[in-house]
Structure formats: structure tokens, C-alpha cells
Amino acid sequence: MFRSILSLLAVFLAGQLSSRACTNILVSPGASKDGSAMIVYLNDGEWIQQLTKYPAADHPKGEWLQVGNGRVKQVAHTYGRIGFQMNEKQVAIGETTFTGREELWNHDVFLKYWHLMELALDRAASAREAIEVMTSLVDEYGYGSEGESFSIADKHEAWILEMIGAGADQKGAVWVARKVPDGMISAHANHARIGEFPLDDPENCLYSDNVISLATEKGWYDPQRGEPFRFNEVYCPATPATLRYCESRVWSIFRRAAPSQHFSPDYHRGVVGAQAYPLFITPDYKIGVAELAALVRDHYEGTPWDMTKGLEAGPYGTPNRDRPLTFQVNGEDCAWERPISNVNTAFSFISQSRAWLPDAIGGLMWYSPDDTYTNCYTPFYPAISEIPDAYAHGDQGKFSWQSAWWAFNFVSNYINLKYSYMIDDVIPVQKRLEDAALARQDSVEQAALKRYNSDPAKAIDMLTGYCSATANQVVDEWRNLGQFLIMKYIDGYINDERGSAQRAPYPQEWYERAVKDKASLKNAVWEEDAESKEPRSY
């Protein structure tokens, strides 16, 4: 029976796949609607992020900065930034963890991947400079994380940087970075994506001196065999489990961004000999904020792996699955699918970096806590002077309607009670608010630009007020939406506009399955109570 409702795996998914699982898309300026370089970053970390504004600062010579349980030399000036997402120079960074060869992970080094992201935003005015900052730091202090794919964008270009440690006996890291060709996009999701790369094209590809020599030394690559060196195959060998868990998401992004290219599902289903997905593709259409939001709102709907279908989805078609994603039944290893939209998402953002505007206006981060399918992206310019309270505060151990994360999390959890009904109440609110913010964007920025030309400080004050007002409206609406859902969906009924409870039956398919699985239901004797019109069983 379980073979008919689950896809079975020959091996368990590695534990780290569910603990640090994220999804990224990179968009070059030539692939975007307006010439922005863009990143979308889903952080599926199961925690409240308190969004923080870090102002630019000057530092005295000889100062040291505490980083984790170690310290690094401070630089003379650090740029302002929001969280570890985007800085005032329009540099944005995302990541996904691919782990790779665990024997290269030096757990004793204090410098972790999230420290590299923060330090790069503090110190870099471009994507290339961010790569230089991150790789120089690991050369000097070592690298204490597992394999990592970084998305890095500035106002001119987007890069993917993949890095893994060099082992406990060596200080630095092994890495390669490739620029997304203009007019193309890329994506990564917990699996190394860079395969072959040019050794003589520094304009478009950078790499560590040891990237091939370490693999040769370890016996993972033999140059004498004449085969191309592929970073991902050497440092992050694929298994059927990792392909399904990771590459399914890349496939679903590519199939919808470029349906004309007919990407086969064979590779992410582990079919032997199937062709890997390319690192870069040309989308069928120009991509903007709304299009990126749509690409990361996905449970494989309309495919054979549609998570809103089948017994697993329950009577109301919820695509959400409780963790762990892997389990055993009668000694067999099984797993749920892992979608892009994920109830465990802590936050996500869509960045825009735009060369034709001043940095204070050109850098924009569309941010939201929680699951992408039921969230609402809200504009935050990294130049703003303060973060709205609802996004700056929140306690994971204490529910509060005043917290943006809790407001979104409540809705995304509550709709599982009657998902197929409730999702139709959520999506219109999401669309209305996002469409309104996108429609206002140009007029807001033109007004800010006019002020910026005469008084930059007043322009930043204006953007701060605008972001606060928009964010507060979104949280108010989501709080009201949650309370509306409580009122409308009560005790298995649906209250209509007059407050009258209407029956909301299970889908016919569910009745048929229940009767098939439990024959005693066929012989039940029922009659209706004359007053309540409710069935009564004897």
C-alpha cells in the first residue's frame, strides 16, 4: 500500500539535508524585466529572524572584531546593511548548504559560512569584492563549515560561489566562483552545482589554487584519465537521495522559467545516465519580483509529484509534511518529497540591485518571514534608518500577534485544517498587497530620487517611513486574516457572510477512499435530527 502513496528511497536522506535546507535563484541583469541583478534566498532554518539594521561605521586602526569564538582584524570602514542579506552598496548574498565530503569539514575553525556573509556585506562594494573578502578570510583564518553555495549579486552582475573546507590538516578552503552570463539565470538547492569551469577566464570564473590539486592528492580525481574536472562531482558526489531532495527543486524552477526547454525529471529521480541540469539557463520570459515570487511558490503542482494530491495530502490537499521527511515502514526506507515552498522557512527575500539609481534607492530587498506560499513580500531598502518593530522583534517561545513572523506562521499553520478551502482566502490577500507595493514602487522611488538630488538624508527618511508604513499594513492585514480564518472555519463548518454555518464536506474522492479502507462504514444506519438537521448514528 505504501508503495502506491510514497516514492521509496534505497537509502536514507542524510540528516543534514533536513537541518540546513535552502533554495536560491540568481538572475543576471539581462534576464530581468528592468535590468536589475536579482537573488531570491529561502532560509529554511526553522527559527525567528529578528531583522536588524547595522549602520555604517568607522573603526580605529588595530581593532579586532569578535566572530563566534574567535576574532578577525577589523577594517577601517564597514558599510551599513540589513541582517546578513543586503548592504547599502546594493550587494546581496544568499546561500544553500551542500555539505559534500565531510572529511574536509574542520569543525574546530571558528569562521563559519554565516560569518563570511556578514563580513562580506560589511566590507564589499561589489560581488567580486565580496568573493575576494570571503576567500581571503578563509585563507587567513580557515573555514569551519561544510560545503556551501553562495549567491552574490551587485548592481552589475550575479555570481555563484561554491566553497568547501580543505581538511583538518590544511588551513584554507577549496572554492570556485562563476558569473551568471548576462541574460541567464541559475539556481541551487543544497547540492553543488558548478561542474566544469574554465581555467583561463578570470572575467567570468575565479577559483582557488588548490581546487584541482587537493582532489588529485586525495585520490578523487586522476588527471591522467583525461576526463574533465567537475567541481560538484569531485567535492559533492551525488546519490539518488541527494538528487531527489535537491535537484528536484532546481528542476521545478527551470521547468517553469523555461518550459520550452522541456527539462526531463530523469536526473532528479536518479535515472542512471540521465543528463544533469545546466548551471545556467536562458528563461523564456523576463523575470521581475512577481515572477521570482511565483518561482519559489511551488509544491510540484501539476506534476506527478504534486504534493496537494494523494493520501499524504489528507482530505483537504495540504502540501505540507511533518518532519522528519524520511522514515521506515516494514523495514523499507521511505521519504516524502521536499518542495521549494516549505513550512520550515524562517524567512526569504528577493533582492534588486540597480545600476541606474543611487545606491540608497537602487538597493531593495523584498522580505517576508515564513513559508513562501502563504507569505507576503514587503519592501525594505537597506539604506533605511530603522526596522519596523514587528519585523525587528519576536520570541519563538512566546506567541505574539505583534510579531510579523508569528502572524505569518499562524496563517500558514492554521490553513492545514482545511487547506483546499482556506488557501483561496489567503492568496487574494497576498496578491492584493504585493501587487499594490509593486505598483507603488516607481512613484515612491521617483519621489525619493527627487529628494535625494537635493537632500539625501530626507530621501532616506522618506524611504524609512514608506517601508515602515507598508510593513505595518502587511502585518495588520495578516493578523486580521488569521482572525478571519478562525471565525470563518469553525468546528468543520464554514461561516458565510451572514455568520451562518454551512457544511463543508470532504471531497468525494476522500469518501470513496474511506469506505474502501473501512468496510464498516457501508453498513452504518443514519437519520437526521429534525431540529439540527445533523446526522445521528445508532
C-alpha positions as CSV (number, residue, x, y, z in Angstrom):
1,M,0.0,0.0,0.0
2,F,2.7,2.5,0.9
3,R,4.4,1.9,-2.4
4,S,1.4,3.4,-4.1
5,I,1.4,6.6,-2.0
6,L,5.1,7.2,-1.4
7,S,8.2,7.2,-3.5
8,L,10.7,4.9,-1.8
9,L,14.4,5.6,-1.5
10,A,17.1,3.0,-1.5
11,V,19.0,5.0,1.2
12,F,18.0,7.5,3.8
13,L,18.5,11.1,3.1
14,A,21.5,12.4,5.1
15,G,20.5,14.1,8.3
16,Q,22.0,17.4,7.3
17,L,19.7,17.7,4.3
18,S,16.7,18.5,6.5
19,S,18.6,20.6,9.1
20,R,20.1,23.2,6.7
21,A,17.9,23.3,3.6
22,C,17.6,26.4,1.5
23,T,16.8,27.3,-2.1
24,N,18.3,30.2,-4.2
25,I,17.7,31.7,-7.6
26,L,20.2,34.1,-9.3
27,V,19.1,36.5,-12.1
28,S,21.5,38.4,-14.3
29,P,20.6,42.0,-15.3
30,G,19.9,40.9,-18.9
31,A,17.4,38.3,-17.7
32,S,15.4,40.7,-15.5
33,K,12.5,42.9,-16.6
34,D,14.1,46.1,-15.6
35,G,17.9,45.4,-15.7
36,S,18.2,44.5,-12.0
37,A,20.6,41.9,-10.8
38,M,18.4,39.8,-8.5
39,I,18.6,37.0,-5.9
40,V,15.9,35.1,-4.2
41,Y,17.0,33.3,-1.0
42,L,14.9,31.0,1.1
43,N,16.3,30.3,4.5
44,D,14.7,27.1,5.7
45,G,16.1,27.3,9.2
46,E,13.0,26.9,11.5
47,W,13.8,30.0,13.6
48,I,12.6,33.5,14.0
49,Q,14.9,36.1,12.5
50,Q,14.9,39.4,14.1
51,L,15.6,41.7,11.2
52,T,18.4,44.1,12.3
53,K,19.8,47.3,10.8
54,Y,23.5,47.7,11.1
55,P,24.6,51.2,10.4
56,A,27.9,52.1,8.5
57,A,30.8,52.7,10.9
58,D,34.4,53.8,11.1
59,H,36.8,51.8,13.2
60,P,40.2,52.6,14.8
61,K,43.4,51.1,13.5
62,G,44.3,47.9,15.2
63,E,40.7,47.0,16.3
64,W,39.7,43.3,16.4
65,L,36.2,42.0,15.8
66,Q,34.8,39.2,17.8
67,V,33.5,36.5,15.4
68,G,31.9,33.4,17.0
69,N,34.5,32.1,19.4
70,G,37.4,33.8,17.6
71,R,38.3,37.2,16.2
72,V,39.4,38.8,12.9
73,K,41.1,42.1,12.2
74,Q,38.6,44.9,11.7
75,V,38.7,47.1,8.6
76,A,38.7,50.9,8.7
77,H,35.1,51.3,7.5
78,T,32.1,49.0,7.4
79,Y,29.1,49.5,5.2
80,G,25.5,49.7,6.5
81,R,23.4,46.6,6.0
82,I,20.2,44.8,6.9
83,G,20.8,41.5,8.6
84,F,23.1,39.2,6.6
85,Q,21.1,39.8,3.4
86,M,22.0,43.1,1.7
87,N,24.2,46.2,2.2
88,E,24.0,49.8,1.3
89,K,26.2,49.3,-1.7
90,Q,23.5,47.0,-3.3
91,V,25.4,43.8,-2.6
92,A,23.1,40.9,-1.7
93,I,24.1,37.4,-0.5
94,G,22.2,34.1,-0.2
95,E,23.3,30.5,0.4
96,T,22.4,26.9,0.5
97,T,24.4,24.2,2.3
98,F,25.5,21.2,0.3
99,T,27.8,19.5,2.9
100,G,29.8,17.5,0.4
101,R,32.8,15.4,1.6
102,E,32.5,15.6,5.3
103,E,36.2,14.6,5.9
104,L,37.0,18.2,4.6
105,W,34.9,19.8,7.3
106,N,37.2,21.3,10.0
107,H,34.8,21.7,13.0
108,D,37.5,23.4,15.1
109,V,37.7,26.6,13.0
110,F,35.6,29.4,14.3
111,L,34.9,31.1,11.0
112,K,31.5,29.8,9.7
113,Y,29.7,30.4,6.5
114,W,27.2,32.9,8.0
115,H,30.2,34.9,9.4
116,L,31.6,35.1,5.8
117,M,28.3,36.5,4.6
118,E,28.2,39.2,7.3
119,L,31.8,40.2,6.9
120,A,31.4,40.4,3.1
121,L,28.4,42.7,3.4
122,D,30.4,44.8,5.9
123,R,33.4,45.1,3.6
124,A,32.4,44.7,-0.1
125,A,31.0,47.2,-2.6
126,S,30.6,44.7,-5.4
127,A,30.1,41.0,-5.9
128,R,33.7,40.4,-7.0
129,E,34.9,42.2,-3.9
130,A,32.6,40.0,-1.7
131,I,34.2,36.9,-3.2
132,E,37.7,38.4,-2.5
133,V,36.7,39.2,1.1
134,M,35.3,35.7,1.8
135,T,38.1,33.8,0.2
136,S,40.8,36.0,1.7
137,L,39.3,35.5,5.2
138,V,39.3,31.7,4.9
139,D,42.9,31.8,3.6
140,E,43.9,33.7,6.7
141,Y,41.7,32.2,9.4
142,G,40.5,28.9,8.0
143,Y,37.0,27.7,7.2
144,G,34.8,26.0,9.8
145,S,31.7,25.0,7.8
146,E,30.6,22.2,5.5
147,G,30.2,22.7,1.7
148,E,28.3,25.9,0.8
149,S,26.9,27.5,-2.3
150,F,26.7,31.3,-2.1
151,S,24.6,33.6,-4.3
152,I,26.2,37.0,-4.6
153,A,24.8,40.0,-6.6
154,D,25.6,43.6,-7.1
155,K,24.1,46.3,-9.4
156,H,26.0,44.9,-12.4
157,E,26.3,41.1,-12.1
158,A,25.5,37.9,-10.2
159,W,27.9,35.2,-9.1
160,I,27.6,31.7,-7.7
161,L,30.5,30.8,-5.3
162,E,30.9,27.2,-4.1
163,M,33.3,26.5,-1.2
164,I,34.3,23.6,0.9
165,G,37.0,23.1,3.6
166,A,40.4,21.7,2.8
167,G,40.5,19.3,5.7
168,A,41.7,19.5,9.3
169,D,45.4,19.4,8.2
170,Q,45.1,22.5,5.9
171,K,44.1,26.0,6.8
172,G,42.1,27.4,3.9
173,A,39.3,26.2,1.7
174,V,38.6,24.9,-1.8
175,W,36.4,27.1,-4.0
176,V,35.3,28.1,-7.4
177,A,33.1,31.1,-8.5
178,R,31.3,31.6,-11.8
179,K,29.5,34.7,-13.1
180,V,26.0,34.2,-14.3
181,P,26.1,35.1,-18.1
182,D,24.1,38.1,-18.9
183,G,20.6,37.1,-20.0
184,M,20.7,33.9,-18.0
185,I,19.6,32.7,-14.6
186,S,20.9,30.0,-12.2
187,A,19.6,28.1,-9.2
188,H,20.9,25.9,-6.4
189,A,19.3,23.9,-3.6
190,N,21.7,22.1,-1.2
191,H,23.7,20.4,-3.9
192,A,26.9,21.7,-5.5
193,R,26.0,22.9,-9.0
194,I,29.3,24.0,-10.6
195,G,30.7,21.3,-12.8
196,E,33.3,22.0,-15.4
197,F,34.7,25.5,-15.4
198,P,37.3,27.5,-17.4
199,L,40.8,27.8,-16.0
200,D,41.7,30.9,-18.1
201,D,38.7,33.3,-17.9
202,P,39.1,35.5,-14.8
203,E,36.4,37.8,-16.1
204,N,33.8,35.1,-15.6
205,C,35.4,32.4,-13.4
206,L,37.6,32.5,-10.3
207,Y,38.9,29.6,-8.3
208,S,41.4,28.6,-5.5
209,D,44.9,27.4,-6.4
210,N,44.2,24.1,-4.7
211,V,40.9,23.3,-6.4
212,I,42.3,20.5,-8.6
213,S,45.5,19.6,-6.7
214,L,43.7,18.8,-3.4
215,A,41.3,16.4,-5.3
216,T,44.2,14.8,-7.0
217,E,46.1,14.4,-3.7
218,K,43.0,12.8,-2.1
219,G,42.6,10.4,-5.0
220,W,39.2,11.8,-6.0
221,Y,40.4,12.9,-9.4
222,D,43.1,11.5,-11.8
223,P,44.2,14.0,-14.4
224,Q,45.9,11.1,-16.3
225,R,42.5,9.7,-17.3
226,G,41.8,12.7,-19.5
227,E,38.3,13.3,-18.0
228,P,37.1,16.9,-17.4
229,F,37.4,18.1,-13.8
230,R,34.0,18.8,-12.4
231,F,33.9,20.6,-9.0
232,N,30.5,19.2,-8.0
233,E,31.3,15.6,-8.9
234,V,34.5,15.6,-7.0
235,Y,33.6,17.5,-3.9
236,C,29.9,16.7,-3.6
237,P,29.2,13.3,-5.2
238,A,25.6,12.8,-6.0
239,T,23.4,10.0,-4.6
240,P,19.8,9.1,-5.6
241,A,18.7,10.6,-2.3
242,T,20.5,14.0,-2.8
243,L,19.4,14.2,-6.4
244,R,15.7,13.8,-5.3
245,Y,16.0,16.1,-2.3
246,C,18.0,18.9,-4.0
247,E,17.8,18.7,-7.8
248,S,14.0,18.3,-7.8
249,R,13.8,21.9,-6.7
250,V,16.2,23.1,-9.4
251,W,14.2,21.2,-12.0
252,S,11.0,22.7,-10.9
253,I,12.4,26.2,-11.1
254,F,13.9,25.6,-14.5
255,R,10.8,23.8,-15.9
256,R,8.7,26.9,-15.1
257,A,11.2,29.5,-16.0
258,A,11.9,27.9,-19.4
259,P,9.1,25.5,-20.3
260,S,10.2,25.5,-23.9
261,Q,13.4,23.6,-22.9
262,H,11.5,20.6,-21.6
263,F,13.8,19.7,-18.8
264,S,13.5,16.0,-18.0
265,P,12.7,14.7,-14.5
266,D,15.0,11.8,-15.0
267,Y,18.1,13.4,-13.4
268,H,16.4,14.3,-10.1
269,R,14.7,10.9,-10.0
270,G,18.2,9.3,-10.1
271,V,17.8,7.6,-13.5
272,V,21.2,6.2,-14.4
273,G,22.8,8.1,-17.3
274,A,20.4,11.0,-17.1
275,Q,21.8,14.4,-18.1
276,A,22.5,16.8,-15.3
277,Y,20.7,20.2,-15.4
278,P,22.8,23.0,-16.7
279,L,24.3,25.6,-14.3
280,F,22.8,28.5,-16.3
281,I,19.7,28.7,-18.5
282,T,18.0,31.4,-20.6
283,P,14.5,31.9,-19.3
284,D,11.5,32.0,-21.7
285,Y,10.5,35.4,-20.3
286,K,12.0,38.4,-18.5
287,I,11.9,38.0,-14.7
288,G,10.8,40.5,-12.2
289,V,9.9,40.4,-8.5
290,A,6.5,38.9,-9.1
291,E,7.9,36.2,-11.4
292,L,10.6,35.3,-8.8
293,A,8.0,35.1,-6.1
294,A,6.0,32.7,-8.3
295,L,9.0,30.5,-8.9
296,V,9.6,30.0,-5.2
297,R,5.9,29.2,-4.6
298,D,5.8,25.6,-5.6
299,H,4.9,22.2,-4.3
300,Y,5.3,20.5,-7.7
301,E,1.7,21.3,-8.6
302,G,0.7,19.8,-11.9
303,T,3.5,17.2,-11.9
304,P,3.5,13.5,-10.9
305,W,4.9,14.7,-7.6
306,D,2.1,17.2,-6.8
307,M,2.1,17.3,-3.0
308,T,-1.5,18.5,-2.9
309,K,-2.6,15.1,-4.2
310,G,-2.9,11.6,-2.7
311,L,-3.5,10.2,0.7
312,E,-0.5,12.0,2.1
313,A,-2.2,15.3,1.5
314,G,-5.2,14.4,3.6
315,P,-8.8,15.2,2.7
316,Y,-8.1,18.8,2.0
317,G,-5.0,18.6,-0.1
318,T,-2.4,20.1,2.2
319,P,1.1,20.0,0.6
320,N,2.8,20.2,4.0
321,R,4.5,17.2,5.6
322,D,5.7,16.9,9.2
323,R,9.3,16.2,9.8
324,P,11.3,14.1,9.5
325,L,11.0,13.7,5.8
326,T,12.5,10.2,6.0
327,F,11.1,7.2,7.9
328,Q,10.8,3.4,7.7
329,V,7.8,1.2,7.1
330,N,8.2,-2.5,7.5
331,G,11.9,-2.2,7.2
332,E,11.8,-0.1,4.0
333,D,13.3,3.3,3.7
334,C,10.7,6.0,2.7
335,A,10.7,9.7,2.2
336,W,8.2,12.5,1.5
337,E,9.0,14.9,-1.3
338,R,10.9,18.1,-0.4
339,P,9.2,21.1,-2.1
340,I,10.5,24.7,-2.7
341,S,7.7,26.2,-0.6
342,N,8.4,24.9,2.9
343,V,6.6,25.3,6.2
344,N,10.0,25.4,7.9
345,T,11.2,28.5,6.1
346,A,12.3,31.1,8.6
347,F,12.4,33.9,6.1
348,S,13.0,34.7,2.4
349,F,13.9,37.7,0.4
350,I,14.1,38.9,-3.2
351,S,16.8,41.4,-3.8
352,Q,17.0,44.1,-6.6
353,S,20.3,45.8,-7.3
354,R,20.0,48.6,-9.9
355,A,22.9,50.4,-11.5
356,W,20.9,53.4,-12.8
357,L,19.8,54.6,-9.4
358,P,21.8,55.9,-6.4
359,D,22.7,53.1,-4.0
360,A,20.3,54.4,-1.4
361,I,17.4,53.9,-3.7
362,G,18.7,51.2,-6.1
363,G,19.2,48.5,-3.5
364,L,15.9,46.9,-2.5
365,M,15.1,43.8,-0.5
366,W,11.5,42.3,-0.7
367,Y,11.4,40.4,2.5
368,S,9.0,38.1,4.4
369,P,9.1,35.7,7.2
370,D,7.8,32.1,6.9
371,D,6.5,29.9,4.1
372,T,6.8,31.4,0.7
373,Y,3.4,30.0,-0.5
374,T,1.5,31.9,2.2
375,N,3.7,34.9,2.9
376,C,3.7,38.4,1.6
377,Y,6.8,40.2,0.3
378,T,7.3,43.7,1.7
379,P,9.9,46.3,0.5
380,F,12.9,47.2,2.7
381,Y,15.6,49.5,1.3
382,P,19.0,48.7,3.0
383,A,19.5,52.5,3.3
384,I,16.6,52.9,5.8
385,S,17.5,54.0,9.3
386,E,15.3,51.6,11.3
387,I,13.3,48.4,11.0
388,P,9.6,48.3,11.9
389,D,9.1,46.7,15.4
390,A,7.0,43.8,14.1
391,Y,10.0,42.6,11.9
392,A,12.7,43.5,14.4
393,H,11.3,41.5,17.4
394,G,9.8,38.1,18.1
395,D,10.2,35.3,20.6
396,Q,10.0,31.8,19.3
397,G,9.0,30.6,22.7
398,K,6.1,33.1,23.1
399,F,3.3,33.7,20.6
400,S,2.5,37.3,19.8
401,W,0.2,39.0,17.2
402,Q,2.7,41.9,17.3
403,S,5.4,39.8,15.6
404,A,5.4,39.5,11.8
405,W,6.8,36.0,12.0
406,W,4.0,34.8,14.3
407,A,1.3,36.5,12.2
408,F,2.5,34.7,9.1
409,N,3.3,31.5,10.9
410,F,-0.2,31.3,12.4
411,V,-1.9,31.6,9.0
412,S,0.4,29.0,7.4
413,N,-0.3,26.5,10.2
414,Y,-4.0,27.2,10.6
415,I,-4.9,26.6,7.0
416,N,-3.7,23.0,7.2
417,L,-7.1,22.3,8.9
418,K,-8.9,22.8,5.7
419,Y,-6.2,23.7,3.2
420,S,-8.1,23.4,-0.1
421,Y,-10.7,25.8,1.2
422,M,-8.6,28.3,3.2
423,I,-5.8,28.8,0.6
424,D,-8.4,30.5,-1.5
425,D,-8.8,33.1,1.2
426,V,-5.0,33.6,1.7
427,I,-3.8,34.0,-1.9
428,P,-6.1,37.0,-2.8
429,V,-4.8,39.0,0.2
430,Q,-1.2,38.1,-0.7
431,K,-1.7,39.1,-4.3
432,R,-3.5,42.4,-3.5
433,L,-0.8,43.6,-1.1
434,E,2.1,42.6,-3.3
435,D,0.6,44.0,-6.4
436,A,-0.1,47.3,-4.6
437,A,3.5,47.5,-3.4
438,L,4.9,46.8,-6.8
439,A,2.5,49.3,-8.4
440,R,3.7,52.0,-6.0
441,Q,7.4,51.2,-6.4
442,D,8.2,53.5,-9.3
443,S,6.3,56.6,-7.9
444,V,7.9,56.1,-4.5
445,E,11.4,55.8,-6.0
446,Q,10.9,58.8,-8.3
447,A,9.8,60.9,-5.3
448,A,12.8,59.7,-3.3
449,L,15.2,60.4,-6.2
450,K,13.9,63.9,-6.5
451,R,14.6,64.5,-2.8
452,Y,17.9,62.6,-2.9
453,N,19.3,65.0,-5.5
454,S,18.8,67.9,-3.1
455,D,19.0,66.3,0.3
456,P,20.0,62.5,0.6
457,A,19.1,62.4,4.3
458,K,15.5,63.5,3.6
459,A,15.2,60.8,0.9
460,I,16.3,58.1,3.3
461,D,13.8,59.4,5.9
462,M,11.1,59.2,3.3
463,L,12.0,55.6,2.4
464,T,12.2,54.7,6.1
465,G,8.7,56.0,6.6
466,Y,7.4,54.3,3.5
467,C,8.9,50.9,4.4
468,S,7.5,51.1,8.0
469,A,4.0,52.1,6.8
470,T,3.9,49.3,4.2
471,A,5.3,46.7,6.6
472,N,2.9,47.6,9.4
473,Q,0.0,47.4,6.9
474,V,1.0,43.9,5.9
475,V,1.3,42.7,9.4
476,D,-2.1,44.3,10.3
477,E,-3.7,42.6,7.3
478,W,-2.1,39.2,8.1
479,R,-3.2,39.5,11.7
480,N,-6.8,40.2,10.5
481,L,-6.6,37.4,8.0
482,G,-5.7,34.9,10.8
483,Q,-8.6,36.1,12.9
484,F,-10.9,35.9,9.9
485,L,-9.9,32.3,9.3
486,I,-10.7,31.4,12.9
487,M,-14.1,32.9,12.5
488,K,-14.9,31.5,9.1
489,Y,-13.7,28.0,9.6
490,I,-15.2,26.7,12.8
491,D,-15.9,23.2,14.0
492,G,-15.7,21.8,10.5
493,Y,-18.2,24.3,9.1
494,I,-17.7,27.5,7.0
495,N,-19.4,30.6,8.2
496,D,-21.0,32.6,5.4
497,E,-21.1,36.4,5.2
498,R,-24.2,36.3,7.4
499,G,-22.4,34.3,10.1
500,S,-24.4,31.2,9.3
501,A,-22.5,27.9,9.5
502,Q,-22.5,26.0,6.2
503,R,-21.4,22.4,5.8
504,A,-18.1,21.9,4.1
505,P,-17.9,18.2,3.3
506,Y,-14.9,16.1,2.5
507,P,-14.1,15.7,-1.2
508,Q,-15.9,12.8,-2.9
509,E,-12.6,11.0,-3.5
510,W,-11.9,11.0,0.2
511,Y,-15.3,9.5,1.0
512,E,-14.6,6.8,-1.6
513,R,-11.2,6.0,-0.1
514,A,-12.6,6.0,3.5
515,V,-15.3,3.5,2.5
516,K,-12.8,1.3,0.6
517,D,-10.4,1.2,3.6
518,K,-13.1,0.8,6.3
519,A,-15.9,-1.5,5.1
520,S,-18.0,-1.0,8.3
521,L,-18.9,2.5,7.1
522,K,-21.0,0.9,4.4
523,N,-23.4,-0.6,6.9
524,A,-24.0,2.4,9.2
525,V,-27.6,3.4,9.9
526,W,-28.2,7.2,9.9
527,E,-31.1,9.5,10.3
528,E,-31.3,13.3,10.6
529,D,-32.2,15.1,13.8
530,A,-35.3,17.1,12.8
531,E,-34.1,20.2,14.7
532,S,-30.4,20.4,13.9
533,K,-30.6,18.7,10.5
534,E,-27.5,16.9,11.7
535,P,-27.0,13.2,11.1
536,R,-27.3,10.9,14.2
537,S,-25.7,7.5,14.3
538,Y,-27.1,4.4,16.0
